[in-house]
Amino acid sequence: MKLFLFLILIVAGEGAYFEYTTEKRLGTGTAHQLGEWQAKVDALEAKNKKLKAQGADITHSLGMAQAQDQLLSRQLQDAQAAESHGPSSPTPMAATSSAPTSASASSALDLGTISTIIGKTYQNCKLLKVQADGIVISHSQGIIKVLFAYLPPEMQRRFGYDPNHASALDEATVRYQEQLRQAASSTPAPPQ
């Protein structure tokens, strides 16, 4: 009988050991699986962050494209208005061209230091683009658009800016933008 009890204890002990090793193996497998899942979660979060950054870039690019579209539409409208007034009427500022003439391109690109009438100073200025309402320049701190109204009078004359003509142009621009807003509000949104 003692032998029988001894055998039962041995079998029970082996069973307990088997359960212990099985649980330990399952626990290790579960921890390994959790590690793999965490790695996958981290990879998905990195992809999500990258996609959000790309979405922000696309949104910014869209905004820039829309602003450029508005500018081109306004320049087209100004050109059409100038054409309808006939050749005797003055053109709406020489600033509507997108680049200086080739003969003066090298000297016109370097503007040096610009101090605006509102107290801003830009060093090492280079002309990038002339637009209807201002100039786009690169300077020692980056790139900026400076409106003609903020340029010193000698620079305003250099770019053909006339404050009297500009106020009429500003009024026309406001009316045009209001027409765009009204057209946009009356256009139904595309289905999603």
Secondary structure, 3 states (H helix, E strand, C coil): CHHHHHHHHHHHHHHHHHHHHHHHHHHHHHHHHHHHHHHHHHHHHHHHHHHHHHHHHHHHHHHHHHHHHHHHHHHHHHHHHHHHCCCCCCCCCHHHCCCCCHHHHHHHHEEEEEECCCCCEEEEEEEEEECCCEEEEEECCEEEEEEHHHCCHHHHHHCCCCHHHHHHHHHHHHHHHHHHHHHHHHCCCCCC
